[in-house]
């Protein structure tokens, strides 16, 4: 992993940088609020926070076009916000209310938005991988030029269906980008204890799928890599693998005491490698924004997040009749 | 106004915990993400992070305190410029938990599954109009015609599976389809059931209508997570936004002498899953009419065929667009002494038994369920209320069998009409043996059906 800051001086504009800052901070504040509501018992079950990994999805969304699709695992709140889904609908789904994206029937791990081409939210590790290739299959069948971002973790990368999918995606030249969000821990198991090789992106080699490692704490590096992958897919050259090396600050889920790593390790990442701080510094250094402007942005974001929490608390529980709806179309 | 910091719930089941340690003291500045305390749950010691920025006001619960209920105020946090003495506001007080819980328990009965309570109202109409011309056709040809007709009518329908294209189908069901529709729509897959089932689910989410052929349903066990967790449940989990309009089809159940791993009836497995529809035809006309309905259905359909029946011929109506609806059983033979309910290849034993029983003066009414989700309870109940006796016949294992479910339904809705217990004829509770004599013993037999009927009719 390119551990040092190697961001090229790309001609990214101040406005773009501000947008990335805003989008990443939105995810972080949203997740902090979700953690708080979980602590208050307003969110139940499993709740997997995306804090620390924000640059991955924000960088890749910057490379996507309207109509492109995305599908991911159960650590999905960040992906939904980044593709433009409404924070109110996401938060209300977390609280299991009528105003949630799935009317309260899906929960944290099972949300969808056809309008935003977000195909879930999947609770079974790696099940979204063939599904993502299937979405790409449909696009190729319809010859519509779309690509699908299929996100999964370093843990999921050890599931057999990933390799079944790699084979068919390569065989049929499906326009799918496999985004391996390597946050270094499969729940509590460090990558070196679970994965035979350090570089997961090379696992496509056996299938003839090109891959590259990307610094996932650098939103611009992620965006650049995303653009390369998208261009590859849109040219009809088949799938592409991006192993985005990232880090989650929180536990695997809310109930994870995270004793498999030291507090110092987490603190070091937060202090030295934080993706949001990185962009913040670029904004300040490049005089694209002042401290006061950034503070105002943070305030705007907090207002939106607080409003989503209020909405999620006030939205009624689903009507009891909903128990029996949506089983069959 | 000061913000109350509340005792957090840190696991799905936590109701109280121990405030093990404070990592900040009154007057310390904290920002979002700072670890302020350690809390012991029922499972582990967890770090508790600040969500808001500010200065620690009063610590209300001392470290070491046990059994602190979730949502108790444990400290206050002062915002910029606030005094330590400011009264706390219960800013994020939790809303009352689940007010609709009591109502939920008293929820209405299900519309689809379970046991509706009223008198049965069976649809006894014929599958095709009287006088319609028919022809003899094998189940194999009928299935092929159904797919071809639907593929002609809808560009989004495609077929994928092992050996479906160039080989023309391992059991020749897809014969000629590659030639007519081309390699874009008739797709040979690698031997990779889990993977291609998942790809087909994704394609269905993406707007296509896949037909997935499993060379046999035994191999679909490799793919069952995608069938159930992804295909069957997504419509519900998405609040009705999107589902998987697709068909999983292939031969199911015992063939002949292929041993335990290739001889299993999955009818009861799939019939248990809300979100799936399940068809298991016996005749060629049902194979054709139900497969066409399945392909058009906006839900995932499990379509269970049978290798032994593929070559068998039946009357099929010569109609441009012949379909059979889900949830409508077919009465093959009317009778007043006993009701025999079966489906799929079980019908062979049911019908043979009925013929022989007639020779002894016992008139059996034989019902083919045709679809197992939904099940046409009304036709069964209507018949049982007439005959007062029922025997079920299926090839699958006896524990958790379709017959068990029918018995329970009949007991619930027609208890007073029964003159004998409902008997279930099933396959034996053993893995399928290879030896010819043992295999024969493991399967349900016509004689067993006859014996069961004699038992319930006290002959």
Interface residues (C-beta under 8 A of the other chain):
Chain A: X29 X32 X33 X35 X36 X37 X38 X39 X40 X41 X42 X44 X45 X46 X51 X69 X71 X100 X101 X102 X103 X104 X105 X106 X110 X111 X112 X113 X114 X119 X120 X121 X122 X123 X124 X127 X129 X130 X131 X132 X133 X134 X135 X136 X137 X138 X139 X141 X142 X160 X161 X164 X165 X167 X168 X171 X249 X251 X254 X255 X257 X258 X259 X263 X270 X309 X313 X314 X317 X320 X321 X323 X324 X325 X326 X327 X328 X329
Chain B: X6 X8 X9 X10 X11 X12 X14 X32 X33 X35 X41 X43 X44 X45 X46 X47 X48 X49 X51 X70 X71 X92 X94 X95 X97 X98 X99 X100 X103 X104 X107 X108 X110 X111 X112 X158 X184 X189 X190 X192 X194 X195 X196 X197 X198 X199 X200 X201 X202 X203 X204 X205 X206 X207 X208 X225 X226 X229 X230 X234 X235 X236 X237 X238 X239 X240 X241 X242 X243 X245 X274 X275 X277 X298 X299
